[in-house]
Amino acid sequence: MNDSITIKQAVQLLKADGILTGFSCPENQMEHEFLHLSYNSSDVEPNTFFICKGSTFKEQYLLDAISRGAGAYMAEKCYTDTVPYLLVSDIRRAMSLVSIAFYHEAYRNFRLVGLTGTKGKTTTTYFLKNILDTFCKKNPQLCTAQKSAVLSTVEVDTGIEHHEAHLTTPESPDLQRYFAQTRDSGLPFLTMEVSSQAYKLNRVYGVEYDLGMFLNIGEDHIGPLEHTDFEDYFSCKLQFMEHCKTAVINRDMDHAQRVLDRAKAHAKRVITFGGISNADFDDDDCWVLREIKKEDVGFTFITTHGLEEDSWRILMAGRFNVENALAAIISAKALGIDDESIKEGLLKNEVQGRMNLFEKDGVTVLVDYAHNYLSFKKLYESLKADYPGRRIVVVVGCPGGKAYLRRRDIGTLSGENADYLYLTAEDPQFEDVREICEEIASFLKPYGTPYEIIEDRAQAVEKAITTAQKGDVIVLAAKGEEVYQKVCGEYVYYESDLAIAKRLLSV
């Protein structure tokens, strides 16, 4: 079956959703099949169904698309009647519904797993992906492919496309195309990160998940370009729980009851995990994390589930990653994965730029993506527990034009916990790097924590490592493996924190 859509099909599904406001199409063209779908005029080819998306959309984009071969369009207003068109009240909802229909609900051909949270999404994604990949390789009689698909902050891998990602959750036509590629590749599972923007901008509108994880929630992504306030941010994430057959929820997180209430109202099964203090021992689907032990590399931990007690091991640094691993373990078991595959998959987990640990000459260097209040809070708690009494030196910045509260949060937490800071660039966009750093520094001053501003990030990272004293723990925060800086609307090459650390430490 070719991926396609007709005007008749689009009219029917948009009318059913209540967002169709009008359309124009000759009767003899209503069942014409459009074989290409696009919202980018430069991507148009003959026989394209074109979507006029975005608050900054210009009529010229549509005219360019028509000149390239677009045979119909969908928009919130009529731009031209030279080709058939559909008018809708919400272009983003309509775009997702049309994309799902165009690719014939491709996501129903495999097990779709989503996860959301303020921190830990990417690490948990790869814990689960490695478990699923292990299972696929060990069970060729059950799996049509030897790996699973993934859509993460780090990469897109569908078995057909494999490249770096720039959006945590892609725009709906891209997302549905990735689902179709996963279907066509025969991959049995897809694990994806689901951001708050995915619901605010209707990128996943109409998508149902076999399993969804809610890891945690904290104040983040609040600003004129993202969410108006915490309630807007949290409400968008809560919508995810309405679309999961099975929900896996961290009951120790802030606002856990609201998440549980939403999940129980919609999911067929709700599984919780956390420490003993919040455990419900009468609940058969309650997992309890009982003991965490730091090993020379990574951690071991004990869990109980009903009468079962199990021991697990991860090789990643960061005590907080035990919670991420447990979410992946529970999800894998809910998907029917055996314990042997789970334990083997956990040991493979290393996510580039997430708690990558290097040690040389008595100096410890951690490269991590920590970039908001919750991730820094967990990071500092882990450092204090696992490296007691050692000097903590942090290289960090904050992005320009978004998430302004991070400057206060990172400054305050660092003032309370760090011994020295190098403040530097982190995707400054159209803001001045020094001004961003000075704002972070204003929250350090009440604590008397010494700091230095080095606007060039590579220089800051190099100085932190080359001047480190024996016993220091150097944290390179917020950029991880990223090989670019976002500056004035462009992606500008940057060697990456991870690459610089490996180069200087000869690892």
Secondary structure by P-SEA (a helix, b strand, c coil): ccccccaaaaaaaaaaacccccccccccccccccccccccccccccccccccccccccaaaaaaaaaaccccccccccccccccccccccaaaaaaaaaaaaacccccccbbbbbbcccaaaaaaaaaaaaaaaaaaaccccccccbbbbbccccccccccccccccccccaaaaaaaaaaaaaacccbbbbbbcaaaaaacccccccccbbbbcccccccccccccccaaaaaaaaaaaaacccbbbbcccccaaaaaaaaaaacccbbbbbbcccccccccccccccccccccccccccccccccccbbbbbccccccaaaaaaaaaaaaaaacccaaaaaaaaaaccccccccccccccbbbbbbccccaaaaaaaaaaaaaacccbbbbbbcccccccccaaaaaaaaaaaaccccccccccccccccaaaaaaaaaaaaccccbbbbbbccaaaaaaaaaaaccccbbbbbccccccccccccccbbbbccaaaaaaaaacc
